[in-house]
Amino acid sequence: MSQDTLSDVLRTVRLRGAVFFYVSGGHDWAAESPASQDFAGAVMPGAEHVMQYHAIIDGHCWAAVIGEPPVKLGVGDIVLFPHGDAHVLSSAPGMRAEPSLAWFYEAKIDRLPIRIAYEGTSGPSLSPPATRGLATIACGFLSCDVRPFNPLIAALPRLLHLRAADGGGWITRFLQQTISESQANRPGSEAMLARMSEMLFVDAVRRYVEGLPPDGMGWLAGLRDRFVGRALALLHERPAEEWTIDELGRQVGLSRSALHERFVQFLGQPPMQYLAQWRMQIAAGLLRGSNANVATIAQEVGYDSEAAFARAFKRLVGQPPATWRRTQAEQT
């Protein structure tokens, strides 16, 4: 697998961790979270896509995407919801609760960690529990861009379960450090927790890839493939180059037709279409994060003509580059 390609995507889609809170579950408890798009503005203003994760510090519980089979979580396990789905945590499988958005807006986000307690299914309390619960869970949020193009999120399952036993000690150390950082309230703790959340996500993705079956398909499986992985690495290393399918095939050691077929088999699209979409993702980052004019950005992502770049960008994003840049600036 090409780790550089994965790192390149993670950098370009602006992976960020933020907000940290503790959940304490009492007897016969359930906590239901709505889809992250319903509260993203409260926890990570301006984020395009928000994911939640939960790490079991003590006890055990069940987790499920609404409408899907639950998984049991034990001490040291972590569950992530890459697509931001509505989900439930509970003391027993099959339980539901009334989703609540109020506490997201009532909690003091600048005072970490936020501590909430669940007893039964009536909703959370923002005060610490009077007695030790049956489960203690550290929870957090991660955000990233999904537009114009993020091949990673679509390649991940709706629920990603990381078992402590499979983590080689990393999960245990992670939980110990998060507890220490959140309780100490030292300068820089919030930044430390955010970076640790990002590290957790990267580790989760790597472990998911390592566990894919040999006949797995999709972008992540493509990273492991000898030929597709090499082709992806080349496109990411030199996105502005005047690539052709013939030249790409020559460099990875396959014929034009064989590379096209193999690339489509894994990713569902031909190499040049993938390259065009990835160029637009790079361009979006430059439009958002630099003062370079559109013509300069067009050249940086491989377009000799500003007009051709503008047409390609509008076709994928729905707006011309200059208009999209203004819209992004107004939202930040």
CORKA-V291484 format. One line per field, one symbol per residue. ss: DSSP state (@ for helix, = for strand, . for the rest). phi: phi as a letter, one per 40 degrees, with the letter a starting at -180 (. if undefined). burial: + if it has 16 or more other C-alpha atoms within 10 Angstrom, else -. A space follows every 50 residues. Layout:
ss=???
phi=???
burial=???
//
This chain:
ss=..@@@@@@@@@@...==========....====..@@@.@@@@.....== =========.=====.....===....====.....====.......... .@@@@@.......=====.....==.........==========...... @@@@@....===.@@@...@@@@@@@@@@@@@@@....@@@@@@@@@@@@ @@@@@@@@@@........@@@@@@.@@@@@@@@@@@@.......@@@@@@ @@...@@@@@@@@@@@@...@@@@@@@@@@@@@@@@@@@....@@@@@@@ .....@@@@@@@@@@@@...@@@@@@@@@@@.
phi=.ccccccccccccfcabagaabbbbccfbabbbcdcccbdcccadgccab bbbbbccagaabbacdgbccbcbbdgcbbbbdcgccabbacacgcbaccb bdccccccccbbccbbbbbgbchcbcccccbcccabbcbabbbacbbcab ccdcccccbbbbcdcccggcccccccccccccccfcdgcccccccccccd cccccccccccccdccbhcccccccdcccccccccccbcccccbcccccc ccgbcdcccdccccdcbgacdccddcccdcccccccccbbbccccccdcc bhbcbccccccccccccgbcdccccccccccb
burial=++--++--++-++-++++++++++++--+++++++++-++--++--+-++ ++++++++++++++++---++++++++++++++++++++++++++++-+- ------+-+--++++++++++-++----+---++++++++++++++++++ +++-++-+++++++--+---++-++--++-++------++-+++++++-+ +++++--++-------+++++++++-++++++++++--++--+-+--++- -+-++---++-+++-++--++--+++++++++++++++-----+--++-+ +++-----++-++--++-+++--++-------
//
